Amino acid sequence: MKTYLAHILVVLALSFGALPLIAQSVELSSIQSGIENYHLKNLPEKLYIHTDKSVYVNNEICWFKIYTLDGFFHTPLDLNKVAYVELLDANNQAVLQEKIGLNNASGNGALQLPANIPSGKYTLVAYTNWMKNFSPAFFFSKDITVINTQNSAEASITKSKPTYQLQFYPESGNLLNGFLNKVAFVISDAFGNGIPSKGWIVNSKKDTICGFTTLLNGIGNFSFTPQDQMNYKAIVETPNGPIETTLPTAQQKGIVIQLVPNNNQLQLTINASSNFTNSNAYVIVHCRGILKKALQINISNLANTINIPLDVLGEGINTITLFDAAKQPVAERLFFNYPKQEDGDVRLETDRFKNRTKVNLSVNTLSSSMYDASIAVYKTDSLQLKDEVNIQNYLWLTSDLVGKIQSPQSYFDNSNPNKIKAMDNLMLTHGWRRFSYDKITDEKQKTFNYLPEIGGSLITGKILNKGTKIPSKETAGYLSVPSKNTVFKSSLSDDQGKVVFQFQEFNNEGQIIVQADSVKNVMNKIEIDNPFLGKTTKLNPSTPVNTGKLPKADLANAHKNIQLQSYFNPQYATQFSPNLQDTNAFYYTPDRTYFLDDYARFATLEEVIREYVTPVTLIKEKGKYQLYVYDDAYKQFFEESSLVLLDGVIIKDIDKFLEYDPLKIRKLEVVSRVYFSGNLAYNGVINFTTYAGKLEGFEMDPNAVVLDYKGLQSKRIFNAPVYETGAQFESRLPDFRQLLYWKPDALLGKKNKFSFYTSDVKGNFIINIQGVNKEGAILNQYIPFSVQ
């Protein structure tokens, strides 16, 4: 993480108004050092997933591209080699789970939706092992709509009277008597959807103080001056009739801040009650934890004003916090500084095409750096609207705020004249965020329970006493994947009994076998951790899908199209890239190899070993046989017994193994040197391999645990028809693709050309291009066209 030091703590000069500045104090330095230490000890990681679209039917494939980014600077972060992807239902139960391999800060995969999946809103969640050390609220999440066209009757939705919630957010965190206070508000339904409304503020004398109206997504603001010994309530009109809510009680003592954009600067006004006058205070401005301004001030008994130039702020969400003399945060405000966008130039030859026609796409970027990008082309209709969740609004907005953000793209829509005001309302209402000061200034050493998967997949577990369930420390654990290639890993447990098995690329589709050493008459077993978090992820409630109210024509077309594609063109959805399997055993090249069919076959394994496996000797100690390997380095047999395996599974009871039928064994390999596996060392390796690599009926240790454990997802290949020749164009095979093109691995330079073919489906389509380069510049483009 030392590479991030170059980005940390650039304290900039401050332009100021009526407020006197004081030389930097020890207190201000301690706040700054707290931010610096946070950078050194915490590396935030963000995932973004570009899905090919956002509405699917049963049996359809959800294609996706994963981008892994540094949470501070939004540059590609090649830290983890595995991402965990889950599709969760409304009850936070996992419907699908996949492990996706990452390489050079990105990866891609696909989810095959089941035929019997119920219609509804689902949440696509993604995270890495490192991200599990932090709040699940900052995992990637995106709403996905699934429609089961084979069971499209009206969903079972409780038809109760709608409920609405009204919440108030004073600009400074609290209301203060005698001063003008800006108050933001949100009115929403039970699913977090904003409701357009208007209302009034009324005091305890039933006088109307002011009125207010929502601006966008049920959010708005108003200003008023609360008076001592006066209570206030809001009366709001809703589709269900008026509701009343009491405002927070105004305080007698405290500080309020007001932030007003003024030309190329922010005007920060600080008003304080008498107990705060002539006292020191500290203003800290940071953007995603990166310090932008830090100053010490003295609060006067008048309005105190600071002017902060916009050009010193970071792009995206900036946090402005006022600390009192005791270094306690007393007021805070968020401000969004719109980032510069490098969209580039995307062109089509025309915006109207015929069926089975080639579409040529030209993409010219502005940056000299290559973009890692993904391209999707999908049909839009009443079911599938333009997917507005994109890399722009996710990285700059959603990824740093907790809570549901309705229509995030509306805050970036240049055609919306109120987008800046609406964004500021959002900053006033979403107070929970990734980089809060209680985390940044906390001097306690944070304990990380999850390691980043830097070198590949990690499988973790805990060794426990089988009887007492107490963790067993300094105990050897073994993990095997029975196969001809012999996959074996070992690990020594720590003080909490934890073991870690690391694989460069774990592509297993079947079972694993785990065992633990048992010593001093204590029987141990391994419990393997579930790498998925599943229902523990905190999610926002989703609006239910009532399929009975969906347009029947579009629903029928979606059903027909997917059914015809599945029947006539299954080859386009069932092709996979082969996993790159290491054909070597875990120890790579053995020192000696014996193919038993090349020798005289003996009736027992003992005869096999004694007759021609000369680097191995069989010795009985304390009534039990042990196998020893000859050490080529020191020209003598090792003084301690060697590691003995059958198809990668450790053999502990040699006497029992000698009873195994040698005719089932195809090969014996010997490693005549010290071999290191994890944090354990072995005095040579003796590896027996059966013909099928599946243990061939060998009875394992009763304390061994056999688990189904899936590895990295196999890469599904996106394929589509081409219509270059007359015969291909005249083909009578129907082509009802609604997803025309999906390219998750597009590398975009200055000039790029792509092409695809339209299908037999008519209607409106959208090309969506998303990507990021090594400098953190974002590419996000939507290009509409029609097929007639």
Beta strands, then each sheet from edge to edge (+ up, - down):
strand 1: 21-22
strand 2: 45-51
strand 3: 55-57
strand 4: 61-70
strand 5: 82-88
strand 6: 94-101
strand 7: 106-112
strand 8: 120-127
strand 9: 140-147
strand 10: 164-170
strand 11: 181-189
strand 12: 198-203
strand 13: 208-213
strand 14: 219-224
strand 15: 232-236
strand 16: 243-246
strand 17: 255-262
strand 18: 265-272
strand 19: 279-287
strand 20: 290-299
strand 21: 304-309
strand 22: 316-323
strand 23: 329-337
strand 24: 345-348
strand 25: 352-353
strand 26: 358-364
strand 27: 371-380
strand 28: 457-465
strand 29: 476-481
strand 30: 487-492
strand 31: 498-503
strand 32: 511-516
strand 33: 524-528
strand 34: 592-595
strand 35: 616-621
strand 36: 624-631
strand 37: 636-637
strand 38: 643-646
strand 39: 649-650
strand 40: 665-677
strand 41: 680-690
strand 42: 705-708
strand 43: 739-748
strand 44: 752-757
strand 45: 763-773
strand 46: 778-787
sheet 1: 1+ 20- 19+ 22- 23+
sheet 2: 2+ 4- 7+
sheet 3: 3+ 9+ 8- 5+ 6-
sheet 4: 10+ 11- 14+
sheet 5: 13+ 12- 15+ 16-
sheet 6: 17+ 18- 21+
sheet 7: 24+ 26- 44+
sheet 8: 25+ 46+ 45- 27+ 43-
sheet 9: 31+ 28- 33+
sheet 10: 30+ 29- 32+ 42-
sheet 11: 34+ 40- 41+ 38+ 39-
sheet 12: 35+ 36- 37+
end
